[in-house]
Amino acid sequence: MEISDQTLSQKVEKARQDLDAHVRDIVQWHFSPETGCPFWLEFAGGLDFDPCKEIGGYGDLKALGHFQDEWLRGGPVRRWVPGALADKPVYVFETGGSTGVPKYRINIHDFQTDYEMFSKHLSEEGFPRGSDWLMLGPTGPRRLRLAIEYLAQIRGGMCFLVDLDPRWVNKLIGHGKLQEMDTYRAHVIDQALTILRANNSIRCIFTTPRLLEALCEKISLEKVGIAGIFCGGTEMNAQFHRFAREELAPGVDFVPTYGNTLMGLAYSKPFDPADHYAIVYYPPCPRAVIELVHPADPDKPVDYSETGRVMLTTLTKEFFMPRFLERDEAERAEPIQSYPWDGVRNLRLLSELQESVVVGVY
């Protein structure tokens, strides 16, 4: 084994140890009467073991089963606020909700912590400090709107925003009103163009793949001074990645991300032509862990390079969500020097959902 391999192996082992220690701390926090939230304290009352004593690391979280989607739909939302943080101002963010009641996640400082960490991975050339941002994405009750604004602020800039309701777009698509959907998208892009033309201080953009394509049909981002594009959305495959770098915005720093309200956001592996434009994401371990599992047997992980369903575990003092089965799939990617834990390659909607899920502006 070469020295570099030994170093990576050591980093992987250290990351595993750190994760197990972090799991112990988070379980102690959420299941202790002095600090825990009402939901997990009530949940513990139905168990035949004490999580604080029996859960010693990440692998032991199996004893809690899988976190259920419906637990986050509806109230009382305060049941998720940890007792130790009950006197803090609380944000409520929504995710989903195209049909029925959306899922809620409480936040106090998590979104700020996540984006402070992410900011350290942005280049100074593509995302120069002191530059202003345009947030061309979903607004309203979503975490993303405040998170991008905070990202701009901690990098010394201001953030300009558009009005965008993706649920309305999804309804239009669901009812077959494609012309109305196109009109709404044009309205969103027109807002962005107005902002860009009126504010030449904007150097950075956050947007989704579909909106990036629509924007670049109207304007050259490089010519109006955009240096960096921060782009998020599961519908971002290798083909779009190449298209964005070579045709939509050549010469502009392009940073893809995978994130959501429940996890925070993952880091993308630095661009390497040897990857043939495949996008590899690494979660912000130990605050969040992604494991790829067999769809028919979610207790069984897949091997490296095999396709599996995304199982997400979120581990912060504000929010504990063990082993939640997402609606995405990907190939399992090996650890790298920068991120010595498992990643995901070619993230996409689960195969069985690709015909039924409305993607809309994403």
C-alpha positions in Angstrom: 0.0 0.0 0.0 1.4 3.4 -1.0 1.8 6.2 1.6 -1.0 8.2 0.1 -3.3 5.2 0.4 -2.3 4.7 4.0 -3.0 8.4 4.7 -6.5 8.0 3.2 -7.1 4.8 5.2 -6.1 6.6 8.4 -8.5 9.5 7.5 -11.3 7.1 6.9 -10.8 5.4 10.2 -10.6 8.7 12.0 -13.8 9.9 10.3 -15.6 6.7 11.5 -14.4 7.2 15.0 -15.5 10.8 15.0 -18.9 9.8 13.6 -19.5 7.2 16.3 -18.5 9.8 19.0 -20.8 12.4 17.4 -23.7 9.9 17.3 -23.2 9.2 21.0 -23.3 12.9 21.9 -26.4 13.5 19.7 -28.3 10.5 21.1 -27.5 11.6 24.7 -28.7 15.1 23.9 -32.0 14.1 22.2 -33.0 11.3 24.7 -32.0 13.1 27.9 -35.0 14.7 29.8 -32.9 17.9 30.4 -32.1 18.5 26.8 -34.2 16.4 24.5 -37.3 17.3 22.5 -40.8 16.0 23.3 -41.0 13.8 20.2 -37.9 11.7 21.0 -38.6 11.6 24.7 -42.0 10.2 24.0 -40.5 7.8 21.4 -38.1 6.5 24.0 -40.9 5.6 26.3 -42.1 3.0 23.8 -38.7 1.3 23.5 -37.6 -1.7 25.6 -34.1 -0.3 25.9 -32.4 2.9 26.8 -30.9 4.6 23.7 -28.4 6.5 25.8 -26.9 3.3 27.1 -27.3 1.0 24.0 -26.4 3.2 21.1 -22.6 3.5 21.0 -22.1 4.5 17.3 -23.7 5.0 13.9 -24.3 1.2 13.3 -26.4 1.0 16.5 -29.0 3.5 15.1 -30.6 0.4 13.4 -32.2 -0.2 16.8 -34.4 2.9 16.2 -35.7 1.7 12.9 -36.3 4.1 10.0 -37.5 7.7 10.5 -40.9 8.0 9.0 -41.9 10.7 6.5 -45.3 11.3 8.1 -43.7 12.2 11.5 -42.8 15.6 10.0 -46.2 16.4 8.5 -48.5 18.5 10.7 -48.1 19.6 14.2 -47.5 20.4 16.9 -44.2 21.4 15.4 -42.8 22.5 18.8 -42.5 18.8 19.7 -39.3 18.9 17.7 -37.7 21.7 19.7 -35.1 20.4 22.2 -35.8 21.3 25.7 -32.3 22.9 26.1 -33.2 25.3 23.2 -36.8 26.0 24.1 -36.1 29.7 24.9 -34.4 30.3 21.5 -36.0 32.0 18.5 -37.1 29.2 16.2 -37.5 29.1 12.4 -40.0 26.8 10.7 -39.0 25.6 7.3 -41.1 23.5 4.9 -40.1 20.8 2.4 -42.3 19.0 0.0 -46.0 19.8 0.1 -46.8 19.5 -3.6 -49.7 17.4 -2.5 -51.0 17.4 1.1 -49.4 18.8 4.2 -45.7 19.7 3.8 -43.0 18.4 6.1 -41.7 20.8 8.7 -38.2 21.2 10.1 -37.4 23.5 12.9 -34.1 25.5 12.7 -32.3 27.7 15.2 -28.7 28.0 13.9 -28.4 24.9 11.8 -28.8 26.6 8.4 -26.3 29.2 9.3 -23.8 26.6 10.5 -24.3 24.5 7.3 -23.6 27.5 5.0 -20.7 28.7 7.0 -19.1 25.3 6.5 -20.0 25.3 2.8 -18.6 28.8 2.2 -15.1 27.5 3.0 -15.3 25.3 -0.1 -16.0 28.1 -2.5 -13.2 29.6 -4.5 -12.2 33.2 -4.1 -12.0 33.6 -7.9 -15.5 32.3 -8.7 -17.2 33.7 -5.6 -15.2 36.8 -4.7 -15.8 38.2 -1.2 -17.7 41.4 -1.1 -19.7 40.5 -4.2 -23.4 40.5 -4.3 -25.6 37.5 -5.1 -28.8 36.7 -7.0 -30.9 33.9 -5.5 -32.9 32.5 -8.4 -34.7 29.7 -6.8 -37.7 28.7 -4.6 -38.6 31.3 -1.9 -41.4 31.4 0.6 -41.2 29.0 3.6 -38.1 27.2 2.4 -34.8 27.2 4.2 -32.9 27.8 0.9 -34.1 31.4 0.6 -32.6 32.4 4.0 -29.6 30.2 3.6 -28.4 31.7 0.3 -29.0 35.2 1.7 -26.9 34.3 4.8 -24.2 32.8 2.5 -24.0 36.1 0.6 -23.8 38.0 3.9 -21.0 36.0 5.5 -19.0 36.5 2.3 -19.5 40.2 2.5 -22.2 40.7 0.0 -26.0 41.3 -0.3 -28.5 38.9 -1.8 -31.1 39.9 -4.4 -34.2 37.6 -4.6 -37.0 36.8 -6.9 -40.6 35.6 -6.1 -40.9 32.0 -7.0 -43.5 29.4 -5.8 -42.5 26.0 -7.1 -45.8 24.4 -5.8 -47.7 26.6 -8.3 -45.5 25.4 -11.1 -46.1 21.8 -10.1 -49.8 22.4 -10.0 -49.7 23.8 -13.5 -47.8 20.8 -14.8 -50.1 18.4 -13.0 -53.1 19.9 -14.7 -51.4 19.9 -18.1 -51.3 23.7 -18.3 -47.9 23.8 -19.9 -48.4 27.2 -21.6 -49.2 28.8 -18.3 -46.2 27.1 -16.8 -44.0 28.5 -19.5 -45.5 32.0 -18.8 -44.7 31.7 -15.1 -41.2 30.6 -15.8 -40.7 33.6 -18.1 -42.0 35.8 -15.4 -39.4 34.4 -13.0 -36.6 34.9 -15.5 -37.8 38.4 -16.3 -37.4 39.2 -12.6 -33.9 37.9 -12.7 -33.0 39.9 -15.8 -34.3 43.1 -14.3 -32.2 42.5 -11.1 -29.0 41.7 -13.1 -29.3 44.7 -15.4 -29.9 47.1 -12.5 -27.2 45.8 -10.2 -23.7 45.4 -11.7 -22.3 44.4 -8.3 -23.8 40.9 -8.6 -21.0 38.3 -9.3 -22.6 35.1 -7.9 -25.8 33.3 -8.6 -27.6 30.4 -6.9 -30.2 28.7 -9.2 -31.6 25.4 -10.3 -30.6 23.5 -13.5 -33.8 24.3 -15.4 -33.8 28.0 -14.4 -30.1 28.3 -15.3 -30.8 27.0 -18.8 -33.8 29.4 -19.2 -31.7 32.3 -17.9 -28.8 31.6 -20.3 -31.2 31.6 -23.2 -31.7 35.3 -22.5 -28.3 36.6 -21.4 -24.6 35.7 -21.3 -23.8 35.4 -17.6 -20.1 35.9 -18.3 -20.7 39.2 -20.1 -22.8 40.6 -17.3 -20.0 39.9 -14.9 -21.1 36.6 -13.2 -18.0 34.7 -11.9 -19.6 31.8 -10.0 -22.7 29.7 -10.3 -23.9 27.7 -7.3 -26.4 25.2 -8.7 -28.7 22.8 -6.9 -31.1 20.1 -7.9 -31.3 16.3 -8.2 -31.9 16.6 -11.9 -28.3 17.4 -12.6 -26.6 14.5 -14.5 -23.3 14.3 -16.3 -24.9 15.5 -19.5 -26.2 18.7 -17.9 -22.9 19.2 -16.1 -21.0 19.2 -19.4 -23.7 21.4 -21.0 -23.5 24.0 -18.2 -19.7 24.2 -18.3 -19.2 24.1 -22.0 -22.2 25.9 -23.4 -24.4 27.6 -20.9 -21.7 29.5 -19.0 -18.2 28.7 -20.2 -15.5 30.5 -18.2 -17.8 30.7 -15.1 -17.0 28.7 -12.0 -19.7 26.1 -11.7 -20.4 24.4 -8.3 -23.1 21.8 -8.1 -24.7 20.8 -4.8 -27.1 18.3 -3.4 -29.1 19.6 -0.5 -32.4 19.7 1.2 -34.1 21.1 4.3 -33.7 17.9 6.2 -30.0 17.4 5.5 -28.4 20.7 4.8 -26.1 20.5 1.8 -23.5 18.2 0.4 -20.2 19.1 -1.1 -19.3 18.2 -4.7 -16.0 16.6 -5.6 -13.8 19.2 -7.2 -14.2 19.1 -11.0 -11.9 16.6 -12.7 -12.1 15.8 -16.4 -11.2 12.2 -15.5 -14.6 11.8 -14.0 -16.3 12.4 -17.4 -18.5 15.1 -15.9 -20.1 12.7 -13.4 -21.0 14.6 -10.2 -20.0 13.1 -6.9 -21.4 14.5 -3.7 -20.1 14.0 -0.1 -22.4 14.8 2.9 -21.3 17.2 5.7 -20.2 14.3 8.0 -20.7 13.9 10.9 -23.6 16.4 10.9 -25.3 14.3 8.2 -24.6 10.8 6.8 -25.7 9.3 3.5 -25.8 5.6 3.1 -26.9 3.8 -0.1 -29.0 0.8 0.6 -30.8 -1.9 -1.3 -34.4 -0.7 -2.1 -35.9 -4.1 -1.2 -33.7 -4.5 1.9 -32.9 -1.0 3.4 -30.9 -2.6 6.2 -28.3 -3.8 3.7 -25.8 -1.3 2.2 -24.8 -1.7 -1.5 -21.2 -2.2 -2.6 -19.1 0.6 -4.1 -20.1 1.6 -7.6 -23.5 -0.2 -7.1 -26.8 1.6 -7.2 -28.7 2.1 -4.0 -31.5 4.2 -2.4 -30.4 7.2 -0.4 -30.8 6.7 3.3 -30.2 10.0 5.2 -29.3 10.5 8.8 -29.2 14.0 10.2 -27.3 14.5 13.5 -27.4 18.0 15.0 -28.5 19.2 18.4 -31.4 20.9 16.8 -32.6 18.0 14.7 -32.1 14.2 14.9 -33.4 12.2 12.0 -32.0 8.6 11.9 -32.1 6.4 8.7 -34.7 8.3 6.6 -35.3 6.7 3.2 -35.2 9.5 0.6 -36.8 9.3 -2.8 -33.4 9.4 -4.6 -30.9 6.8 -5.8 -27.3 6.9 -6.8 -24.1 4.9 -7.1 -22.0 4.5 -4.0 -18.7 6.5 -4.3 -15.5 5.8 -2.4 -14.0 8.2 0.2 -11.4 10.7 -1.1 -8.7 12.7 0.7 -10.9 15.8 1.1 -13.9 13.8 2.2 -12.8 10.6 3.9 -16.3 9.0 4.0 -18.7 7.6 1.4 -20.2 9.8 -1.3 -22.9 9.4 -4.0 -22.4 9.5 -7.7 -25.0 10.3 -10.4 -27.8 11.2 -8.0 -31.3 11.0 -9.4 -34.9 10.2 -8.5 -35.7 6.6 -7.7 -36.3 4.7 -11.0 -39.9 3.8 -10.0 -40.7 7.5 -9.3 -39.3 9.1 -12.4 -42.6 8.8 -14.3 -44.8 10.0 -11.5 -42.9 12.8 -9.7 -43.4 16.4 -11.0 -40.0 18.1 -11.1 -41.2 21.6 -12.1 -38.5 24.3 -11.9 -36.0 21.9 -10.4 
